[in-house]
Amino acid sequence: VEAGETTRYQPDYTRLLFEEIRTLIEENTREELRSELAAITEEIEEWQATYDVETWEELEQSLADGDLASAELRERRDVITRWEENLEDRRFIKHALSLYSDVEAAREQMVDVADRSMR
């Protein structure tokens, strides 16, 4: 990106997204990804029940309650952070699962091409 007389570089977020998805696929089986997805859903459901909210945004609004002690505020703030992270992880895992077969097929094609070139 040109900025006056200097060139500035910025991350390629699309590439980073696909690298993250590819890493998930390469380092995990489908079953491991499904299990992690279930664990994330379970944890979010526990927070929903514990705090009687549906979203992290509703939990965030509860921080304004004047009745909460500082320890409870910190705990809720930590849960909000983990909830947001879980949602992002869940998004990546869902993408990985939806692309899993395509990535496996591409990998098999690369192996087949490499095998043929060595003959």
Secondary structure, DSSP 8 states (H G I E B T S, - for coil): -EETTEE-----HHHHHHHHHHHHHHHS-HHHHHHHHHHHHHHHHHHHHHHT-SSHHHHHHGGG-TT--HHHHHHHHHHHHHHHHHHHHHHHHHHHHHHHHHHHHHHHHHHHHHHHHT-
